[in-house]
Amino acid sequence: PGGQVPPASEYETAQAEHRSLALTVEASGVIEPVRTVEIKSKASGEILELGADTGDTVKRGALLARIDPRTPRNRLDQAAAQLNAARARSTNAQSQLDRGKKLLGNAWINQADYDKLVLDAATAESEVVTARIAVDNSRISLDDTEVRAPSEGTILYKKVERGQVISSPTMDVGGGTLLMTMADLSRVQARVRVDETEVADGDAGLAA
């Protein structure tokens, strides 16, 4: 009315170009750690101490569990005593061999007697090696009674309690008795379910 001209409509203009179309899909899911670690004990016996509970954050090397060390310590003491005895026998056998060399040179003993002295010295030395290995294995078993955190992380799940008796067969391929599960929660990932119809050419993003 009155001869007024209506204002022209405003449009945005742009030069046509070819580019990818990004789609965003919203989905619910579960937040979980990137990597979890199972804490196991190779030792058997009563759990005397637990150093962490579910939800605790621990440092690398922190004591997580201590198993009764009496049996492994006794085995270490016994192995050490056997090693000392084997060393004494080896020293004596070597002395007899050295003496036998002189006697053989002076024709006081024959070759067969000398060969026996050589065999006795070699056998005694092998007993020393066997006893030393037993000591090392016993020391490892004693060290296994203290279970420490392999890295910094948070305890997600604790399976055992103080006073519980565990059995960890020495030949267990599983690595021992499971005590706890821990993870580094500074790095987590989201596991979600997205319908394939909502994903276009694998270019769709997920909005957390």
C-alpha positions, 0 to 999 in steps of 0.5 A, spaced: 500 500 500 502 507 498 506 504 493 512 502 497 516 496 494 518 491 499 525 490 501 529 485 497 530 478 500 538 477 503 542 471 501 549 468 502 552 467 496 559 462 495 563 459 490 561 452 488 566 447 490 567 440 491 569 437 498 567 432 503 561 432 508 563 431 515 557 427 519 557 427 527 554 421 530 552 422 538 552 415 541 553 412 549 558 408 551 563 406 556 569 409 558 575 404 560 583 404 560 587 403 554 591 398 558 590 394 564 595 390 568 593 383 572 597 383 579 599 376 580 603 372 586 608 367 584 608 365 592 604 361 596 602 362 603 598 366 607 597 374 605 600 377 611 599 384 608 595 388 603 598 395 601 592 398 597 585 397 596 580 398 590 580 405 588 587 407 591 592 410 586 599 407 587 606 409 585 611 404 581 614 400 586 609 400 592 608 394 596 601 391 594 601 385 598 606 381 602 606 373 603 608 369 609 616 369 607 618 363 612 618 357 608 622 361 602 627 363 607 628 357 610 629 354 603 634 359 602 638 358 608 638 350 607 640 352 600 646 356 602 648 351 607 648 346 601 652 351 597 658 352 603 658 344 603 659 343 596 664 349 596 668 345 601 668 338 597 670 342 591 676 345 595 678 338 598 677 335 591 682 340 587 687 339 593 687 332 592 688 333 584 693 337 585 697 332 590 695 327 585 699 331 579 705 330 583 704 323 585 703 321 578 709 325 576 713 321 581 710 314 579 707 314 586 700 313 583 698 310 576 694 313 570 687 310 573 688 313 580 689 320 577 683 320 572 679 318 578 681 324 582 680 328 575 673 326 575 672 327 583 674 334 582 669 335 576 663 332 580 665 337 586 665 343 581 658 341 578 655 340 585 657 347 586 654 350 580 648 346 582 648 349 589 649 356 587 643 355 582 639 353 588 641 359 592 639 363 586 632 360 585 631 360 593 632 368 593 627 369 587 622 365 591 623 369 597 623 376 593 616 373 590 613 374 597 613 381 596 608 383 590 610 391 588 606 395 583 610 395 576 608 402 574 604 408 577 596 406 576 589 405 580 587 399 583 581 397 579 579 390 582 582 387 588 580 379 589 584 377 595 583 379 602 588 379 608 589 372 612 587 369 605 592 363 603 593 362 596 597 357 592 601 358 586 604 352 583 611 353 580 609 351 573 603 355 573 603 358 566 598 363 568 604 366 572 601 365 579 595 367 583 591 373 581 591 378 586 589 385 583 587 389 577 590 396 576 590 401 570 593 408 568 587 412 568 591 418 565 589 415 558 582 412 557 578 410 551 571 410 549 567 404 547 561 405 543 556 402 539 554 406 532 549 403 527 552 402 521 547 406 517 549 412 521 556 412 518 557 415 512 564 412 508 567 411 515 568 419 515 563 420 521 565 423 528 563 421 534 561 427 539 562 425 547 
